[in-house]
Amino acid sequence: MIDPDTKAGWVPEAEDENDVDGTEDMPLSMRLSIADTLTLGNATCGFMAVYFTTTGILIPHLTGSEETGMARHSAATAVILMLMAAIFDLFDGLVARKLRSSPMGAELDNLSDLISFGLAPAYFVLVYGMVADDAHQRVSALAAIVVLLAVVLRLARFSCVTMKDGMFQGMPSPFGALTVVSIVLLELPFVPTLLAIIGVAWLMVSRVEYPKPRGILAVAMLSWIVAAMGLLAAWAFDAPGGQLLLQTGCALQVVLGAVIPLFATARRVNTFRDNRREARAAQLP
């Protein structure tokens, strides 16, 4: 073909690099990367957590069933599924960095996180408000909405704000979701439970910096998730000391959620002081 302006021969450029290889006509499933598949596993776990919370806890309560063992198994299964979603979320990032991710990767990750770490824990809080003896349903529904909106805002900000390498701004949504669920499983009085849940929601939208789970921290996080699964299984099957072990694990999760912001705040204060000292020293003759 001839360019009318330059009279030189030219070849039309492909609209997308995938057109050159003919992959544009490939089905969607063929274009998903390994990391994307892990991300979809994250979303599936979140949806199934909602399913078990409904069928095993809410429906038996509404129908007047007294099968407490079934409710315990379903609650443990729902939380284990959220933990599995956190594992998928951890590994899809690692795989994406080592191999590759499709152009849909970031969007898939946000949507999956919204299901597993926004909808699932918020729904868990909502159902807690309906089945717990000392809970207030409408107030619990409000707390659930706060958790959901906090995750929505946190994920939206993550897509728009550029942070320094290796750091998150605000409590990561998987960590926040597991902390919210731990607070519910502690079976504290309603008011402290409500305040703690709102506190976690605030941390998710705060400017507190959290380290990304890489290297040793990723291994420690994975080990903690596996241990938490074991505690939930022991509790579900009514193992000796299972209730105490579960409450201990939940308490540790809540303590970590409270301590990390304190360390981050102290580090920021020390950094600010050091910068002021350096500035003053530079101004001296």
Secondary structure, DSSP 8 states (H G I E B T S, - for coil): -B-TTT--B-----SSHHHHHTGGGS-HHHH--HHHHHHHHHHHHHHHHHHHHIIIIIHHHHTT---HHHHHHHHHHHHHHHHHHHHHHHHHHHHHHHS---TTHHHHHHHHHHIIIIIHHHHHHHHHHHH-TT--HHHHHHHHHHHHHHHHHHHHHHHH----TTEEES--HHHHHHHHHHHHHTT--HHHHHHHHHHHHHHHHS--EEE---THHHHHHHHHHHHHHHHHHHHHTT-TTHHHHHHHHHHHHHHHHHHHHHHHHHHHHHHHHHHHHHHHHHH--
